[in-house]
Structures are given as C-alpha cells and as structure tokens.
Amino acid sequence: MGLQSMISLVIPVYNEEENLNKLIERIRPVMQNMDRPYEIILIDDGSRDSSLSILKSLTKYPEVRIVDLIIEPLNYPVRQSLG
C-alpha cells in the first residue's frame, strides 16, 4: 500500500469555549477510524472568551494544532484590509 495523503481539518474558532471540548471529542474518533494520517487545525480569530486557553489545552493531542490570528504574523494583512 502506498503513502496516504494527510487530511487537514481546518476549523475557525470565535467565542466557542462551550463547544471546543465536545467538538474534539466527536472529531477525533471519526478521524481515527479513517485510518489515515490527519491533523486538526483550530484557528482562533480573536475570541474574547476562554477559547484560546481551551485550544492550548487541546494540544495535548499530537494531531491538534492551534493558530492564534491575533499574534500570528499572517494576520497582519487581514487586519490591514479590515481597516
């Protein structure tokens, strides 16, 4: 069997503190059952609740990655375009 391509699941997050743990609890088993390499990329877009803190705690799972658009350099052009 050849190499399988990785699945990247990209999820935007804004003020979702009540839903994040449930989301990961539901996504992980589905992705694991696919028997393919995968990553879950959670992008916080300036949440004002504790979403970012919860996202950071989810990095205990090796397949979870977080991006904080408030501190990431890639956000600079987005902020500029929003004026």
N, C-alpha and C positions, 0 to 999 in steps of 0.2 A: 504494500500500500504506500502511495506517495505522501509527500508532505501535505498537510491540510492547511489552508489559509486560516488565519486568525480572524475571529469575529470580534469587532469592536462595537460595543453598545454604548452610545453617547447619549447622556441624559442631562438636560438642563435642569437646574435647581434654583428656585427662588422662593424663600419662606416656606419650606416644606418640612420643617422639623418633626411634625407629627407623622409624616409618611415615609421618611427615609429608611428606617429600620424595617418596616413592613415591605417596602419595595425590594430591598436587598434580600430579605428572607424569601420572597417569591421568585426573584430573578435567578438567584444562584442555583437552585435545584434544576430549573429548566435548562440553564446553560450547561451545567454539569452533565445532564442527561444527553446533550447533543454530542458528547464525546469528541469535541473539537476544542482547540485552544481558543481562549476568549479573554477579553478584558472588559471591565465596566468603567467607563469614564464619566464621572459626575462633575458637572461644571456649575459652580456656584456663581451666580450673577449678581452679587451684592446683597444677599439676603440680610435682613435686619433682625431675624430671629436667631436661634442657635443652630441653624442648618449647617454652617461651616464647621462648627465644633463636632457635630454628629458625623459629618462627612469625614473629618480627620479620624474619628474613632473607627470608621469602617475600613480604613486602610489596614486593619488587622488581617483582612483577607488579601492575599497576594495579588488577586486579579483586579482589585479595586484601585483606581487612580482618581485623584481629585485635581481640579483646576479651579483656582480662585481668580476670577477675572478682575477683581479689584487690585490684586498685586502682580498679576502676570503681565509682562511687557506686551504680549499680544493684544491686550485690551486697549492700549493707547490709541490706536487708530479708531477703534469703536467709540471710545469716549470723545475723541475729536469730532467724529461725524455726528454724534448726538448733540454737540454744541454745549 
